[in-house]
């Protein structure tokens, strides 16, 4: 199965808004609707949840999949940083276009490209060159 950065972004947005009490762990099961996303099968969602876990974007006690789901405590610092870089829909569109034009991309390159667009936006609004 191919990695889909759009699906990863959508899942991170859903996981960020997931409301479990601090310090508790839940199992995110793609077949039970917590992270259902139109246009994607539960198997695609399960695969991408595993990728998100492997990338270290979530705290996943036990570090393993449970059935087709994953254990989830919260987004990690890296998960928040990555999501903050690609959260804005305009920045995300520009980032996707840039990455697709290059023909290939990684999490780090997507994050760096998004950060570049954010820096440009900050410069346009404040005059400050970061």
C-alpha positions as CSV (number, residue, x, y, z in Angstrom):
1,X,0.0,0.0,0.0
2,X,1.3,3.5,-0.8
3,X,1.8,6.1,1.8
4,X,-0.8,8.9,1.5
5,X,0.3,12.2,3.0
6,X,-3.3,13.6,2.7
7,X,-4.6,10.7,4.8
8,X,-1.9,11.1,7.3
9,X,-2.7,14.8,7.7
10,X,-6.4,14.0,8.1
11,X,-5.7,11.3,10.7
12,X,-3.4,13.6,12.7
13,X,-6.1,16.3,12.8
14,X,-8.6,13.7,14.1
15,X,-6.2,12.3,16.7
16,X,-5.4,15.8,17.9
17,X,-9.1,16.4,18.6
18,X,-9.6,13.0,20.2
19,X,-10.7,13.6,23.8
20,X,-9.4,11.0,26.2
21,X,-8.4,12.1,29.7
22,X,-4.7,13.0,30.1
23,X,-2.5,10.0,30.8
24,X,-5.0,7.5,29.7
25,X,-4.6,5.1,26.7
26,X,-7.2,4.1,24.2
27,X,-7.2,1.7,21.2
28,X,-8.0,3.5,18.0
29,X,-9.8,1.0,15.8
30,X,-10.4,2.1,12.2
31,X,-13.5,-0.2,12.0
32,X,-15.3,1.6,14.8
33,X,-15.6,5.1,13.4
34,X,-13.4,7.1,15.7
35,X,-11.1,7.9,12.8
36,X,-13.4,7.2,9.8
37,X,-12.5,9.4,6.8
38,X,-14.7,9.5,3.7
39,X,-13.0,7.9,0.7
40,X,-10.7,5.7,2.7
41,X,-11.2,2.1,3.8
42,X,-10.6,0.9,7.3
43,X,-7.6,-1.1,6.0
44,X,-6.0,2.1,4.5
45,X,-6.7,3.9,7.8
46,X,-5.1,1.1,9.8
47,X,-2.0,1.1,7.7
48,X,-1.6,4.8,8.0
49,X,-2.2,4.8,11.8
50,X,0.7,2.3,11.9
51,X,2.9,4.6,9.8
52,X,2.0,7.5,12.1
53,X,3.0,5.4,15.1
54,X,6.3,4.3,13.4
55,X,7.1,7.9,12.6
56,X,6.8,8.7,16.3
57,X,4.0,11.2,15.8
58,X,1.9,9.6,18.6
59,X,2.6,8.2,22.0
60,X,1.6,4.6,21.5
61,X,2.3,2.6,24.7
62,X,3.5,-0.9,23.9
63,X,4.6,0.4,20.5
64,X,2.6,-2.2,18.6
65,X,-0.6,-2.4,16.7
66,X,-3.6,-4.0,18.5
67,X,-5.5,-6.0,15.8
68,X,-5.9,-3.4,13.1
69,X,-5.8,-0.4,15.5
70,X,-3.1,1.3,17.5
71,X,-2.8,2.2,21.1
72,X,-3.0,6.0,21.6
73,X,-2.2,8.2,24.5
74,X,-1.7,11.6,22.7
75,X,0.2,13.3,19.9
76,X,4.0,13.4,20.6
77,X,6.0,16.7,20.4
78,X,7.0,15.7,16.8
79,X,3.4,14.9,15.9
80,X,2.3,18.4,17.1
81,X,5.2,20.0,15.2
82,X,4.5,18.2,12.0
83,X,0.7,18.9,12.2
84,X,1.3,22.6,13.0
85,X,3.5,22.8,9.9
86,X,0.8,21.4,7.7
87,X,-2.4,22.5,9.5
88,X,-3.3,25.6,7.5
89,X,-5.2,24.5,4.3
90,X,-3.5,27.1,2.1
91,X,0.0,26.1,3.3
92,X,-1.0,22.4,2.9
93,X,-2.1,23.0,-0.7
94,X,1.2,24.8,-1.6
95,X,3.2,22.1,0.2
96,X,1.5,19.3,-1.6
97,X,1.9,21.0,-5.0
98,X,5.6,21.6,-4.3
99,X,6.2,18.0,-3.1
100,X,4.3,16.5,-6.1
101,X,6.3,18.7,-8.5
102,X,9.5,17.2,-7.0
103,X,8.0,13.7,-7.6
104,X,8.9,12.3,-4.2
105,X,8.9,13.4,-0.6
106,X,9.4,12.4,3.0
107,X,7.9,13.6,6.2
108,X,10.9,15.7,6.8
109,X,10.8,17.3,3.4
110,X,7.1,18.0,3.6
111,X,7.6,19.6,7.0
112,X,10.5,21.7,5.8
113,X,8.6,22.8,2.7
114,X,5.6,23.7,4.8
115,X,7.8,25.6,7.2
116,X,9.3,27.5,4.3
117,X,5.8,28.6,3.2
118,X,5.0,29.6,6.8
119,X,8.1,31.7,7.0
120,X,7.1,33.4,3.7
121,X,3.6,34.1,5.1
122,X,5.1,35.5,8.3
123,X,7.4,37.8,6.3
124,X,4.5,39.0,4.2
125,X,2.4,39.9,7.3
126,X,5.1,41.2,9.6
127,X,8.1,42.2,7.5
128,X,10.3,39.9,9.6
129,X,12.6,37.6,7.7
130,X,13.1,34.4,9.7
